Amino acid sequence: MPLGKRTDCGNARYAGIWPQRCGGVCDAIQESFQVGLDFVLVSLNHEKLSTGVGPPHTSINSDLDLQAQSWTSQVVGVASDAPDDASSGDQGVASAARVLEKELGWATYLGLQAVVLPSVAGLSDAITPVVAQSVSQALGSKTFLQMWVQVPVASGASDHESYYRRWHTIRALSDYHKQVKVALVLGAELPDKAELEVWLGEPVRCVIIPISCFVFNSKGYPTLRRGHQDFLSRLFCLGVQVVIREDSLDHELGADAVRTAQDPKGNPLRNYYEYISYLFRRMPALTENEEAELEYRDYLQSPLQPLQDHLESATYEVFERDATKYTTYEEAVFRCLQDRCEGGLIDGRKPVLMVVGAGRGPLVLASLRAAKRAQVELRVFAVEKNPNAYVTLLHLHRRENWGDGVTIVHRDMRSWDTRERADIMVSELLGSFGDNELSPECLDGAQRFLAPNGTSIPQSYTSYLAPVSTSKLHEEIRNLKDPKLQEMPYVVKLHAHCLLAPNREVFSFEHPNPADQIDNERYRSLSFRRFGGGRRPGVLHGFAGYFESVLYGDVTLSIRPETHTESMFSWFPIYFPLARPVYLRPGDEEIAVHFWRRSARHKVWYEYALASPEMGPLVNADGASYAAEL
């Protein structure tokens, strides 16, 4: 499969080879394909470029060695390491810059898709900005070349800090360009699982596994230690390419192409490739929910505005597929009927249940199932403002033979006038942040027709917030160009991300609201203590939002990671971005943010501002970039 085209975890052809010695590039590709590998890493140090860099020289004679498609899909260039004197003065720095500039130009001429840059472990703090400047200059020439920055996965905190800082320098001085990626280099020892989390939020494009990392089992076959296996599995899920580096194997790639064609099992690389393929194939199959969510991973969606917009049939259909949500609502109604009814009656009469925001009727159906289980005859009012969904409800009424037991009402719940009083009011107006689809305003407006001792389902909901590192989403939002689009929240299935601290409670709402003067504006100042006490560096890109809801008693719905309702997929988290990423230094233990929920006559919006480790500007002031319309 061509380099960079892998989109899921369903194909084991994803690996490349970085040979210690290489014959002709054409023969090297032929041999790697016979083994099962997809691409080859080749030095860009061409003696005719007059770079002044010593061996290894490239196995590329000229662009005529291969056709254009092969250069693009089967070859990755390797830039020369900085000369030993590169940090000894201006002359050495200038020489290193010239070498990299020539090699990047050569890679662009060949049409390569990517170049592996020198390892940050071999760069001094003085030369790192020079590398970044050369990268930025090359990217400014409208090249499609990706820059893969080699970053060793260090087990020691000191090495990790220096490596991460240099990687961040190259990334930041390149203005977080989408073509600047990480090439993680594994070592024989890895830090523990928690320390590796930081890389899940970084733009990792490939993982380089030196052959020296492998150990041999009792049958003499190469394997990796358990920690390496687990980390690779997590990277596989992010679509990361794998590169096997020959650092301890006496084999010249390409020179043995004829022999391996005659005896492919004799190739010493095959066992390494087959082991990586084995790790890939043994990954657990996606669950039904994961299959359904696959296309939404790291895909930005504007939050729904069901008050302002009439939802489409397809949108309703997606939500209705979530059986868990509606069986949970059914259980909440069932428990409530059990608690409140005596002999199937409330205060000697049939109980009245109102579904406010009935949509296409799933909550009506769930409530009727609950009544049947509780052996209670309900009077149901289904209130829906969407004229198109109203047609569906009328059809459902006829199809299900609801008769006089169910009344369909085509009105906005906030303006409907009725003498009826609801013993139970059921709604599903919750958004990813609990209140972001204006559930408080809708239910406060509807509670006037709730009986004095009436029950709201849900009874309450609480939003939660956590700081997050997610280069993928930052890149996606930057691509939108419009500054306003960089200040609005997005509903997104977070995938390539790393949470930086435990989530904390933000806003809570209860229904019915007992306040004489209802005010749904809120403000919280939140302080998050970073995982690991902030010992290691990282980058803050924004905040992930979740909610928990009490439907009735101990029946709950939640998308908060610690309490997520099993098998439920109706809601994805909400993401509040920062337009400019914030570098977190070792010792930055705390991340603090001010967060507001504000409202005006016709809209509700959120504002937020970073308070620590640095003070940031107010985001979405006065709802100028985004607001939910009332």
C-alpha positions in Angstrom: 0.0 0.0 0.0 1.4 3.5 -0.8 3.1 5.4 1.9 0.7 7.5 3.9 -2.5 6.0 2.5 -3.3 3.8 5.5 -6.6 5.0 7.0 -7.6 2.3 9.5 -6.4 -0.8 11.3 -7.6 -3.3 8.7 -4.4 -3.7 6.7 -1.1 -5.2 7.8 0.9 -3.5 5.0 2.2 -0.4 6.7 5.9 -1.0 7.4 9.2 0.4 6.0 12.8 -0.4 6.3 15.8 1.9 7.2 18.8 -0.2 6.0 22.2 0.2 7.6 23.7 -0.4 4.1 21.9 0.0 0.8 22.8 -0.9 -2.8 20.9 0.6 -5.6 17.5 2.2 -4.6 15.6 0.2 -7.3 17.0 -3.2 -6.0 16.4 -2.1 -2.4 12.7 -1.5 -3.2 12.5 -4.8 -5.0 13.9 -6.7 -2.0 11.8 -4.9 0.5 8.6 -5.7 -1.4 9.6 -9.4 -1.5 9.9 -9.3 2.3 6.5 -7.6 2.6 7.7 -4.1 3.4 6.2 -1.1 1.7 8.8 1.6 1.6 12.5 2.3 2.0 14.4 5.0 3.8 17.4 6.3 1.8 20.1 8.8 2.6 19.9 12.2 0.8 23.6 12.8 1.1 24.4 12.9 -2.6 28.1 13.5 -3.3 27.3 15.6 -6.4 25.3 18.1 -4.2 28.6 19.2 -2.6 27.1 19.1 0.8 30.5 18.3 2.4 29.0 15.6 4.5 30.8 12.2 4.9 29.3 8.7 4.5 26.9 7.2 4.2 26.3 8.5 0.7 23.0 7.9 -1.0 22.2 4.9 -3.1 20.3 7.3 -5.4 22.1 8.1 -8.7 19.4 10.5 -10.0 15.7 10.9 -10.4 15.9 8.5 -13.4 16.4 5.6 -11.1 12.6 5.4 -10.5 9.4 6.6 -12.0 7.7 9.6 -10.3 5.0 7.5 -8.6 7.7 5.2 -7.0 9.6 8.2 -5.6 6.4 9.5 -4.0 5.0 6.2 -2.6 8.0 4.0 -1.9 10.9 6.2 -0.8 11.4 8.3 2.3 14.5 10.5 2.4 16.9 10.7 5.4 18.6 14.0 6.0 22.2 14.0 7.1 23.1 14.5 10.8 24.5 17.9 11.7 28.3 18.0 11.5 30.2 17.7 14.8 31.3 21.3 14.5 27.8 22.6 13.9 27.5 24.1 17.3 31.0 25.4 17.5 30.3 28.8 15.9 28.6 30.7 13.2 30.5 28.9 10.4 29.5 25.5 11.7 25.9 26.6 12.1 25.8 28.1 8.6 27.3 24.9 7.1 24.7 22.7 8.8 21.9 24.9 7.4 23.3 24.7 3.9 23.5 20.9 4.0 19.9 20.6 5.2 18.7 23.2 2.7 20.3 21.3 -0.2 19.0 17.9 0.9 15.5 19.2 1.4 15.6 20.7 -2.1 16.8 17.4 -3.5 14.0 15.6 -1.8 11.5 18.1 -3.2 12.9 17.7 -6.7 12.5 13.9 -6.4 8.9 14.3 -5.3 9.4 12.4 -2.0 6.5 12.4 0.4 8.6 12.7 3.5 12.1 13.3 4.9 13.4 12.0 8.2 15.2 14.9 9.9 18.2 14.4 12.3 17.4 13.1 15.7 16.8 15.8 18.3 19.1 13.7 20.6 22.0 14.8 18.3 21.0 18.5 18.1 22.3 21.1 20.4 20.0 23.8 21.7 22.0 26.2 19.5 21.5 24.2 16.2 17.8 23.3 16.8 16.4 26.7 15.7 18.6 26.6 12.6 17.0 23.2 11.7 13.6 24.7 12.3 14.4 27.7 10.1 15.5 25.5 7.3 12.3 23.4 7.7 10.1 26.5 7.7 11.8 27.9 4.6 11.3 24.6 2.7 7.7 24.4 3.7 7.2 28.0 2.5 8.0 26.9 -1.0 4.6 25.1 -1.3 6.2 21.7 -1.2 4.1 18.7 -0.2 7.1 17.3 1.7 6.4 16.0 5.2 9.1 16.6 7.8 9.5 13.7 10.2 11.4 14.9 13.3 13.2 12.0 15.0 12.4 12.1 18.7 13.8 9.2 20.9 11.3 7.9 23.5 13.4 8.6 26.6 12.9 6.8 29.9 14.8 9.5 31.9 13.0 12.7 32.8 16.0 14.9 31.9 16.5 13.4 28.4 12.7 13.5 27.8 12.6 17.2 28.7 15.4 18.2 26.4 14.2 16.0 23.5 10.6 17.3 23.8 11.8 20.9 24.1 13.8 20.6 20.9 10.9 18.9 19.0 8.6 21.7 20.2 11.1 24.3 19.1 11.1 22.9 15.5 7.3 22.6 15.6 6.7 26.1 17.0 9.2 27.9 14.8 7.5 26.2 11.8 4.2 27.8 13.1 2.7 24.4 13.9 2.7 23.5 10.2 0.6 20.5 9.4 3.5 18.8 7.5 5.8 18.8 10.5 5.4 15.4 12.2 7.1 13.2 14.8 9.1 10.0 14.1 9.3 8.3 17.4 12.4 6.2 18.0 12.0 3.4 20.5 14.8 2.3 22.7 15.5 -1.0 24.5 13.8 0.5 27.6 10.6 2.5 27.7 9.0 4.7 30.4 5.8 3.4 32.0 2.5 3.6 30.3 1.5 6.9 32.0 4.6 8.6 30.8 4.0 7.5 27.2 0.5 9.2 27.1 2.0 12.5 26.0 2.8 11.1 22.5 -0.9 10.1 21.9 -1.7 13.8 21.5 1.3 14.6 19.3 1.4 14.4 15.5 3.2 11.0 15.4 3.5 9.9 11.8 5.8 6.9 12.2 7.5 4.9 14.9 11.1 3.7 14.3 12.0 0.4 15.9 15.8 -0.4 15.8 16.5 -4.1 15.4 18.5 -3.9 18.6 15.2 -3.4 20.5 14.2 -7.0 19.7 14.9 -10.0 21.9 14.8 -13.6 20.8 12.4 -16.2 22.1 13.2 -19.8 22.9 12.8 -20.7 19.2 15.2 -18.0 18.0 12.6 -15.7 16.6 12.7 -11.9 17.3 10.1 -10.5 19.7 9.5 -7.2 21.6 9.0 -6.8 25.3 5.5 -6.4 26.6 5.8 -2.6 27.1 6.8 -2.2 23.5 4.0 -4.4 22.3 1.4 -2.4 24.2 2.7 0.9 23.1 2.7 -0.2 19.4 -0.9 -1.4 19.7 -1.9 2.1 20.8 0.0 3.7 18.0 -1.5 1.3 15.4 -4.9 2.6 16.4 -3.7 6.1 15.4 -2.7 5.0 11.9 1.0 5.3 12.6 3.5 3.9 10.1 6.3 1.5 11.3 9.9 1.7 10.3 12.3 -1.2 11.1 15.8 0.2 11.4 18.8 -2.0 10.8 21.2 -0.9 13.4 22.6 -4.4 14.3 22.2 -6.6 11.2 24.9 -7.3 8.7 22.7 -7.0 5.6 23.0 -4.8 2.5 19.5 -4.1 1.2 19.3 -4.4 -2.5 22.5 -6.4 -2.9 20.7 -9.6 -2.1 17.6 -9.0 -4.3 18.3 -11.8 -6.7 19.1 -14.3 -3.9 15.9 -13.4 -2.0 13.8 -13.7 -5.1 15.1 -17.3 -5.3 14.9 -18.0 -1.6 12.6 -15.4 0.1 12.6 -17.3 3.4 16.4 -16.7 3.6 16.0 -13.0 4.0 17.0 -11.9 7.6 14.4 -9.1 7.5 11.4 -11.4 7.0 11.2 -12.5 10.6 11.1 -9.0 11.9 8.4 -7.9 9.4 6.3 -11.0 10.2 6.5 -10.3 13.9 5.3 -6.7 13.4 2.5 -8.0 11.2 1.6 -10.5 13.9 1.3 -7.7 16.5 -0.9 -5.8 14.1 -3.2 -8.7 13.3 -3.8 -9.7 16.9 -5.3 -6.3 17.7 -8.9 -6.8 18.9 -11.6 -6.3 16.3 -13.6 -3.0 16.6 -16.8 -3.3 18.6 -20.1 -2.4 17.0 -20.0 1.0 18.7 -16.4 1.6 17.6 -17.4 0.8 14.0 -20.2 3.3 14.2 -17.9 6.0 15.6 -15.0 5.3 13.3 -15.8 8.0 10.7 -16.3 10.6 13.5 -12.9 10.2 15.2 -11.3 13.6 15.4 -14.0 15.0 13.1 -15.1 18.5 14.0 -18.9 19.1 14.1 -20.7 22.2 15.1 -22.9 21.6 18.1 -26.6 21.1 17.3 -29.0 24.0 17.8 -32.4 22.3 18.0 -34.1 25.5 19.0 -32.8 27.6 16.1 -32.8 24.8 13.5 -35.2 22.1 12.5 -33.2 18.8 12.7 -33.2 16.6 9.7 -34.6 13.0 9.6 -31.1 11.5 9.2 -30.0 13.3 12.4 -32.9 11.9 14.4 -32.2 8.5 12.9 -28.5 8.5 14.1 -29.6 9.2 17.7 -32.4 6.7 17.6 -29.9 3.9 16.9 -28.5 4.3 20.4 -30.6 1.6 22.1 -28.8 2.1 25.4 -30.0 5.7 25.8 -33.6 4.8 25.3 -33.6 1.7 27.5 -32.1 3.9 30.2 -34.8 6.5 29.8 -37.4 3.6 29.9 -35.9 2.4 33.2 -36.1 5.9 34.6 -39.8 6.3 33.7 -40.5 2.8 35.0 -38.9 3.6 38.4 -40.7 6.9 38.6 -44.1 5.2 37.9 -43.4 2.5 40.5 -42.6 5.2 43.1 -45.5 7.5 42.4 -48.4 5.3 41.4 -50.8 3.5 43.7 -52.9 1.0 41.9 -51.8 2.5 38.6 -53.0 6.0 39.6 -51.6 9.2 40.9 -54.0 11.0 43.2 -56.8 8.8 42.0 -56.4 9.6 38.3 -54.4 8.4 35.3 -50.9 9.8 35.4 -50.0 12.4 32.8 -46.6 12.2 31.1 -45.4 14.9 28.7 -42.5 14.4 26.3 -41.2 17.8 25.5 -39.1 17.9 22.4 -40.5 14.6 21.2 -38.6 14.5 17.8 -39.7 11.4 15.9 -41.1 9.7 19.0 -38.4 7.5 20.6 -39.1 8.8 24.1 -42.8 8.3 23.6 -42.2 4.7 22.7 -39.8 4.3 25.7 -42.3 5.8 28.1 -45.1 3.6 26.8 -42.9 0.5 27.3 -42.1 1.6 30.8 -45.9 2.1 31.5 -46.6 -1.4 30.2 -44.0 -2.9 32.5 -45.4 -0.9 35.5 -48.9 -1.9 34.5 -49.9 1.8 34.4 -52.2 3.4 31.8 -50.7 6.7 30.9 -52.0 9.8 29.2 -49.1 11.0 27.0 -48.6 14.4 25.4 -45.9 14.5 22.7 -44.8 18.2 22.2 -42.6 19.0 19.2 -42.0 22.3 17.3 -40.3 20.8 14.2 -43.1 20.7 11.5 -41.4 17.9 9.7 -41.0 15.7 12.8 -44.6 16.5 13.6 -45.6 14.7 10.4 -43.6 11.7 11.5 -45.3 11.7 14.9 -48.7 11.7 13.3 -47.7 8.8 11.1 -46.4 7.0 14.2 -49.6 7.7 16.0 -51.6 5.9 13.3 -49.2 3.1 12.9 -49.0 2.3 16.6 -52.7 2.7 17.2 -52.2 5.0 20.1 -55.7 6.4 20.0 -56.7 8.8 22.7 -53.9 7.7 25.0 -51.3 9.9 23.1 -51.9 13.5 22.0 -49.5 15.0 19.4 -48.9 18.8 20.0 -47.2 20.9 17.3 -45.9 23.7 19.5 -42.7 25.1 21.1 -42.7 23.9 24.7 -41.9 27.4 25.9 -45.0 28.9 24.4 -47.5 26.1 24.6 -50.5 26.9 26.7 -52.4 24.1 28.3 -54.6 23.4 31.3 -53.1 20.0 31.6 -50.5 19.4 34.3 -47.7 16.8 33.9 -46.9 14.4 36.6 -43.8 13.4 34.7 -42.0 15.6 32.1 -39.5 13.7 29.9 -36.9 15.4 27.6 -33.7 14.6 25.8 -32.4 18.1 25.3 -29.0 17.4 26.7 -25.9 18.3 24.7 -22.3 17.1 25.0 -21.7 19.7 27.8 -25.1 19.1 29.4 -26.6 22.5 29.0 -25.1 23.6 25.6 -28.3 22.7 23.6 -30.3 25.1 26.0 -31.9 22.4 28.1 -32.1 24.8 31.1 -33.9 27.5 29.2 -36.3 25.0 27.5 -37.2 23.1 30.7 -37.5 26.3 32.8 -40.0 27.5 30.2 -41.9 24.3 30.2 -42.1 23.7 34.0 -45.2 26.0 34.2 -47.3 23.0 33.1 -45.6 20.6 35.5 -47.8 19.6 38.5 -46.7 21.0 41.9 -45.2 17.6 42.8 -44.3 16.7 39.3 -41.0 14.9 38.3 -38.7 16.0 35.6 -36.6 13.3 33.7 -33.8 14.3 33.8 -33.7 15.6 37.3 -30.3 17.2 37.0 -27.1 17.3 34.9 -23.5 18.5 35.5 -20.8 19.5 33.1 -17.1 18.6 33.4 -14.0 20.0 31.9 -10.4 18.7 31.4 -7.3 20.2 29.8 -6.3 18.3 26.7 -3.4 18.0 24.2 -4.5 17.2 20.7 -2.3 18.3 17.8 -4.7 16.7 15.4 -7.6 18.9 16.4 -5.4 22.0 16.5 -4.3 21.3 13.0 -7.9 20.8 11.8 -9.1 24.1 13.4 -6.2 26.0 11.9 -7.1 24.7 8.5 -10.5 26.5 8.9 -8.6 29.8 8.5 -11.5 32.0 9.8 -10.5 33.3 13.3 -14.1 33.0 14.5 -14.0 29.3 13.8 -11.0 29.0 16.1 -13.0 30.3 19.0 -16.1 28.1 18.9 -16.7 24.8 20.5 -16.9 21.6 18.5 -18.6 18.2 19.2 -15.9 15.6 18.4 -15.1 12.0 19.0 -11.7 12.6 20.6 -9.2 10.0 19.4 -5.6 11.2 18.9 -5.4 13.1 22.2 -3.9 13.1 25.7 -5.8 14.4 28.8 -3.4 16.4 30.9 -5.3 16.3 34.2 -8.4 14.8 35.8 -11.7 16.5 34.8 -13.5 18.8 37.2 -17.1 19.8 37.7 -18.2 23.0 36.0 -21.9 23.8 36.0 -25.0 22.0 37.4 -28.7 22.4 36.7 -31.7 20.9 38.5 -35.3 20.5 37.2 -37.8 21.6 38.2 -36.0 24.8 39.1 -37.3 26.0 42.5 -35.8 29.5 42.2 -38.1 32.5 42.3 -35.8 34.4 39.9 -34.3 31.9 37.5 -30.8 32.8 36.4 -28.9 30.3 34.2 -25.7 32.3 33.9 -22.8 30.7 35.6 -19.1 31.3 36.3 -16.4 29.0 37.6 -12.7 29.4 38.1 -11.1 25.9 37.7 -7.7 24.7 38.7 -6.4 21.4 37.3 -3.4 19.5 38.8 -1.5 17.9 35.9 -1.0 14.1 35.9 2.5 13.2 37.3 2.7 16.5 39.1 3.8 18.3 35.9 7.2 16.7 36.0 7.4 16.4 32.2 6.7 19.0 29.4 3.6 19.0 27.2 1.4 21.2 25.1 -2.1 22.5 26.0 -4.4 22.9 23.0 -7.8 23.4 24.7 -10.3 21.7 27.0 -12.5 18.6 26.6 -16.0 18.8 28.0 -18.4 16.1 29.2 -21.6 15.7 31.2 -23.3 13.4 33.7 -27.0 13.4 34.1 -29.3 11.9 36.8 -32.5 10.9 35.0 -34.3 9.6 38.1 -33.0 8.3 41.4 -29.9 6.3 40.7 -30.6 5.9 36.9 -28.0 8.0 35.2 -26.5 8.8 31.8 -22.9 9.9 31.4 -20.2 10.6 28.9 -17.7 11.5 31.6 -14.7 9.1 31.0 -14.8 7.7 34.6 -18.6 7.0 34.6 -19.4 6.6 30.9 -22.6 4.7 30.3 -21.6 1.4 28.7 -22.4 1.0 25.0 -23.9 4.5 24.7 -22.8 6.6 21.7 -25.4 9.4 21.4 -23.0 12.1 22.6 -19.4 12.8 21.9 -17.3 15.1 24.0 -17.3 18.9 23.3 -13.9 20.6 22.6 -13.2 24.2 23.6 -10.0 25.2 21.6 -7.2 27.6 22.3 -6.2 29.4 19.1 -2.5 29.4 20.3 -1.1 26.3 21.9 0.5 26.7 25.3 3.9 25.0 26.1 3.9 23.4 29.5 7.3 23.3 31.1 8.4 20.8 33.7 7.3 22.2 37.0 4.1 23.7 35.5 1.9 21.7 37.9 -1.3 23.6 37.5 -3.5 24.6 34.6 -6.2 27.1 35.5 -9.1 28.5 33.5 -11.9 31.0 34.0 -15.2 29.7 32.4 -18.5 31.6 32.0 -22.0 30.6 30.8 -23.6 33.9 29.6 -26.9 34.8 28.2 -28.8 37.6 26.5 -32.3 38.0 25.3 -31.9 35.8 22.2 -28.7 33.8 22.8 -26.6 31.8 25.2 -22.8 31.4 24.9 -19.6 30.4 26.7 -16.6 32.5 27.3 -13.3 31.2 28.8 -9.8 32.5 29.4 -6.6 30.6 30.5 -5.3 31.8 33.8 -2.3 29.5 34.4 0.5 28.7 33.5 0.0 32.0 31.6 -2.8 34.5 31.2 -4.6 34.2 27.9 -7.1 36.4 26.1 -10.9 36.0 26.6 -12.2 33.5 24.1 -15.5 34.2 22.3 -16.2 37.5 24.1 -19.9 38.5 24.0 -20.6 35.4 21.9 -19.0 37.1 18.9 -17.8 33.8 17.4 -20.4 31.4 18.6 -23.7 31.4 20.5 -26.7 29.1 20.8 -29.8 31.0 19.6 -32.9 31.0 21.8 
